[in-house]
Amino acid sequence: MGATISIRPSKDLRSNYSQISLLTRQNPVAITVNGKEDTVVLCHEDFVNRENYISEIEAKLKVYEHLAQAADDIKLGRIQNADEVFDDILKVLD
């Protein structure tokens, strides 16, 4: 994910779009306005891959958050015997 970024002036979007489009298939392209980086352009495939990667990381973080909470519950003694819990649930359902 640490790709090199090509830098192109904003006027190239109109005059050399096809060249910029080709460049995005190799690495992201930073578009400059008045000499300062303003926008980064990615090819669609790279964008989708990055979005999927971010979604996967977010899902893993949620799992880790639940695991950390469970570990805290165990350390603090906030636990119950599973057999007793299931017996209580079955009593309520009957």
N, C-alpha and C positions, 0 to 999 in steps of 0.2 A: 503494500500500500504506500510505500514511500517513493512514488514515481517522480521523475524530474518534470518540471513544468516548463513548457515553451512559452515565450512571451511575444505577443503580437499587438500592434496598435489597433485601436477600434476601427480605423478606416479599412483595415483588411477584411473586416466582416462583410463589407459590401463588395470590395474589389477582388478579394481572393478567398471567398467563402469555401470553395471546393478544397483549396489547399489547407485551410484551417480544419475543415472536416476530416481530411486525411490525417492531419497531425494529431487530432484527438484520438485516433485509433492506436496511436503509439503512446501518448501520454497526455495529461490535461494541458490545456492552453489557457494562459492568463491573458486577458484582454486589457490593454492599458488605455486610460483616458488622461490626456495631458501628462504622459510619462509615468503615471502611477497606476499600479495594478488595481483593476476595478471589478472584474468578473472572471470567473473560471469556467471554462467550457469542457465538458466531458463527452465522450461518445456515449450513446444510450446504454450499451452493454455494460460499460464501467459504472455508470450511474446506478443501474439496476443491481449490479453486484455489490456496490457499496451500501445501498439501501438494505439489501438482504443481509449483509454482514452486520450492519448496525442492529437490525431486528433480532438476529441471532444473539448478539452480545446482550441486548436488553433482556431477552428471555432468560439467558443464563444468569444475569444479575438478579432477576426476580427469584429464581430458584435459590441462589446463594443467600439472598435476603431471608427466605423462609428457613433455610438450613441454619443460618445464624440465630434466628429467633428460636428455633427448636433447641439449639445448643444452649442458649440462655435459659430456656425453660427447664432443661435438665439440670443445669448448674444451680438454679434457684429452687429446685425441688417442685416445680409446677408440673407434676406428672401424676398419672393415674394408672391403675392396673387395667390392662385392655379387657380382660375377662369381665371385670366389674362394669366397665363402661358398656360393653356389648349387652350384658345382662340388664342394665338400666334401660338401654334403648329397646330391647325386646319387651320389657315390661310396659313401656309406654305404647308400643305398637299393638300389644294384645288387648 
